Amino acid sequence: MTSKGQVTLRKELLAHLGIQPGQRVDVEVLPGGRLELHAEQATGSIKGFIGLLAGRSARRASLEELNEAAASGWAGLHANNLPASTLPATNP
């Protein structure tokens, strides 16, 4: 333990917990001097997400384009492999 109270965990322990580099960790204090660690779960809601990118592009995508982009994303396709019609326009 460091003088700041920080503890370093081995890579294999973090992998066992499903914690990725840069991800936040939740710590639960349990009786008997025990702690429980787990990867922090996102607390955002869809309501909070809607409008997150509003105003970042002058271009508007059609519902068909959004569905196509979402399906490609779920299929694991990188944005560079998507048809130009599904990519958002950028403002110079």
SULDAZI-V181409 format. One record per residue. N is the residue number from 1. RES is the residue in one letter. PSI is psi in radians with two decimals (NA if undefined). D_CENTER is the distance of its C-alpha to the mean C-alpha in Angstrom with 2 decimals. Layout:
n=N res=RES psi=PSI d_center=D_CENTER
n=N res=RES psi=PSI d_center=D_CENTER
//
This chain:
n=1 res=M psi=2.45 d_center=29.14
n=2 res=T psi=2.98 d_center=29.21
n=3 res=S psi=-0.33 d_center=31.36
n=4 res=K psi=-0.04 d_center=28.29
n=5 res=G psi=0.26 d_center=27.55
n=6 res=Q psi=2.51 d_center=24.56
n=7 res=V psi=2.40 d_center=24.32
n=8 res=T psi=2.29 d_center=22.99
n=9 res=L psi=2.52 d_center=22.03
n=10 res=R psi=2.61 d_center=22.78
n=11 res=K psi=-0.75 d_center=20.20
n=12 res=E psi=-0.54 d_center=21.42
n=13 res=L psi=-0.74 d_center=21.03
n=14 res=L psi=-0.70 d_center=17.37
n=15 res=A psi=-0.71 d_center=16.92
n=16 res=H psi=-0.62 d_center=19.01
n=17 res=L psi=-0.15 d_center=16.79
n=18 res=G psi=0.43 d_center=13.65
n=19 res=I psi=2.19 d_center=12.30
n=20 res=Q psi=2.73 d_center=10.69
n=21 res=P psi=2.34 d_center=11.89
n=22 res=G psi=-0.19 d_center=10.48
n=23 res=Q psi=2.55 d_center=8.87
n=24 res=R psi=2.70 d_center=10.98
n=25 res=V psi=2.33 d_center=13.78
n=26 res=D psi=2.41 d_center=15.78
n=27 res=V psi=2.18 d_center=19.51
n=28 res=E psi=2.23 d_center=22.03
n=29 res=V psi=2.16 d_center=25.68
n=30 res=L psi=2.82 d_center=28.01
n=31 res=P psi=2.78 d_center=31.83
n=32 res=G psi=0.39 d_center=33.83
n=33 res=G psi=0.44 d_center=31.89
n=34 res=R psi=2.68 d_center=28.85
n=35 res=L psi=2.61 d_center=25.13
n=36 res=E psi=2.19 d_center=22.31
n=37 res=L psi=2.49 d_center=18.96
n=38 res=H psi=2.76 d_center=15.76
n=39 res=A psi=2.34 d_center=12.01
n=40 res=E psi=2.36 d_center=10.93
n=41 res=Q psi=2.49 d_center=9.69
n=42 res=A psi=2.40 d_center=7.89
n=43 res=T psi=-0.03 d_center=11.13
n=44 res=G psi=2.80 d_center=10.65
n=45 res=S psi=2.87 d_center=12.90
n=46 res=I psi=-0.57 d_center=13.53
n=47 res=K psi=-0.69 d_center=16.35
n=48 res=G psi=-0.46 d_center=14.37
n=49 res=F psi=-0.62 d_center=12.22
n=50 res=I psi=2.26 d_center=15.51
n=51 res=G psi=-0.02 d_center=17.05
n=52 res=L psi=-0.67 d_center=14.12
n=53 res=L psi=0.12 d_center=15.36
n=54 res=A psi=2.36 d_center=18.96
n=55 res=G psi=0.01 d_center=21.56
n=56 res=R psi=-0.16 d_center=19.68
n=57 res=S psi=2.52 d_center=21.79
n=58 res=A psi=-0.32 d_center=25.32
n=59 res=R psi=2.48 d_center=24.73
n=60 res=R psi=2.35 d_center=23.91
n=61 res=A psi=2.54 d_center=22.73
n=62 res=S psi=2.87 d_center=24.71
n=63 res=L psi=-0.68 d_center=23.42
n=64 res=E psi=-0.75 d_center=24.46
n=65 res=E psi=-0.71 d_center=22.46
n=66 res=L psi=-0.78 d_center=19.27
n=67 res=N psi=-0.72 d_center=19.97
n=68 res=E psi=-0.77 d_center=20.74
n=69 res=A psi=-0.72 d_center=17.57
n=70 res=A psi=-0.77 d_center=15.46
n=71 res=A psi=-0.69 d_center=17.76
n=72 res=S psi=-0.69 d_center=17.48
n=73 res=G psi=-0.75 d_center=13.68
n=74 res=W psi=-0.49 d_center=14.06
n=75 res=A psi=-0.09 d_center=16.88
n=76 res=G psi=0.29 d_center=14.80
n=77 res=L psi=2.41 d_center=16.81
n=78 res=H psi=2.61 d_center=15.93
n=79 res=A psi=-0.54 d_center=16.54
n=80 res=N psi=-0.31 d_center=19.74
n=81 res=N psi=-0.03 d_center=21.12
n=82 res=L psi=2.63 d_center=20.80
n=83 res=P psi=2.58 d_center=23.96
n=84 res=A psi=-0.50 d_center=24.38
n=85 res=S psi=-0.33 d_center=24.71
n=86 res=T psi=-0.13 d_center=21.02
n=87 res=L psi=2.43 d_center=19.79
n=88 res=P psi=2.55 d_center=19.64
n=89 res=A psi=2.55 d_center=22.59
n=90 res=T psi=2.54 d_center=22.24
n=91 res=N psi=2.26 d_center=24.60
n=92 res=P psi=NA d_center=26.67
//
